[in-house]
Amino acid sequence: MTTTIPGEPWSTGVARTVDGAVEVAGVDVRELAVEHGTPAYVLDEADLRTRARGYRRAFEAAFAEIGAGVDVYYAGKAFLSVAVARWVHEEGLRVDTATGGELAVALRAGIPGADIGLHGNNKSDSEIARALDAGVGRIIVDSLVEIERVADAVAARGGDPAPVMVRVTTGVHAGGHEYISTAHEDQKFGLSIASPDGDPPAMQGLLAVLARPELRLLGIHSHIGSQILDPSGFEVAARAVLTLRAQLAERTGVLVDEVDLGGGYGIAYLPGEVTLDPDRIAKDVAASVQATATDLGTPLPRFSIEPGRAIVGPAGLTLYTVGTVKPVRIDDGTVRTYVSIDGGMSDNIRPALYGAAYHAEVVGRLATAGTVLARVVGKHCESGDIVVHEVQLPADVRAGDLLAVAATGAYGRSMASNYNHVPRPPVVAVTDGGSRVLVRRETEDDLLALDLG
């Protein structure tokens, strides 16, 4: 069987042993299956830390060369647990949260409020209050009405002005799918910088913040999408945001201190794909903002970036046990082998939600047989319950085999559900030949405890 291990899209700690099985950070997947069961999310701690540190160092170095500071924010939405929040903070990253629940995890991890940001297009009053109580370093306001709500909340409680950034949409369409592209005009996030007449919504938002003494305008925030592999979109968006910053200064005399360029950097999901290189993207973005600031005649602000899945995505895999194997003759006369695993769309909704592509391999043994065209499917009552749409697997794949799906560290556990009342898998960290549970496996008792009968 042809194998991509070691190498992308697997984490750097994934390797095959002499008997053909796979280990992660020195831990045999067969041992993981016995100790923790399947399905299970397996997270390579050293790989995650290395990626976090790599992004911080790359951007700090590139932006230091142009005389600007930069902060790197870890995307809690990709995956967040108390341990992971601590890991990324120890590597010098701040933490971006999008809900009260994510904020609660970051605070439980001991992350200082000043190193936390709160996003969200529809923050509740309680989420705003919790953010103010925690002293978060920034609240990213997403609409004109939210500006007033945050200001009113500060006015009601007193205290220092709340630091806010205004999220703007630049019109740059980037990302792997319409649902994860977040800067085109026809969607729910941010305030547009475009307007056929009068002040665009983005300028209205900035002026509204300046008009409220309860708020401190920290800066402007832009995010153009997710799973982005072409850096040119960031350069266009950066020019648009820095131009808006200069326009605000001309109008009000206020030159905001910070610009967030977003992120959503892409990763490898399939063999042959290549993850964006942090050094390359950092140098490209730094050169772009320097050229734009020179053209505008404005000093550089402090920047912040959000790599997104690029830190945690490649660090994870999901370990399954194969059940039913069924050959199915399809329309063109070929045979596709349906390989059913003990998880499915409840632990990885992305393939069903927007056709996301993943790669899988048999990892518990040496596979010497030829390969067959296979589709990895789950155990749920949906024909769309597909985890890997198309992959070559050993012709002798059989019940009891251990199967791993690569690059599931982001958006697997964080988007998981209890569809068909299936308990969610555990998150198991591996490092230096040992494993420990970060998030325990749910049980049927957990599910029944919510049912009041």
Buried (B, 14 or more C-beta within 10 A) or exposed (E): BEBBBEEBBBBBBBBBEEEBBBBBBBBBBBEBBEEBBBBBBBBBBBBBBBBBBBBBBBBBBBBEEBEBBBBBBBBBBBBBBBBBBBBBBEBBBBBBBBBBEBBBBBBEBEBBBEBBBBBBBEBEEEBBBBBBEBBBBBBBBBBBEBBBBBBBBBEEEEEEBBBBBBBBBBBBBBBBBEEBBBBBEEBEBBBBBEEEEEEBBBBBBBBBBBEBEBBBBBBBBBBBBBBBBEBEBBBBBBBBBBBBBBBBBEEEEBEBEBBBBBBBBBBBBBBEBEBBBBBEBBBBBBBBBBBBBEEBEBEBBBBBBBBBBBBBBBBBBBBBBBBEBEEEEEEEEEEBBBBBBBBBBBBBBBBBBEEBBBBBBBBBBBBEEEBBBBBBBBBBEEEEBBBBBEBBBBBBBEEEBBBBBBBBBBBBBBBBEEBBEBBBBBBBBBBEEEBEBBBEBBEEEEBEEEEEE
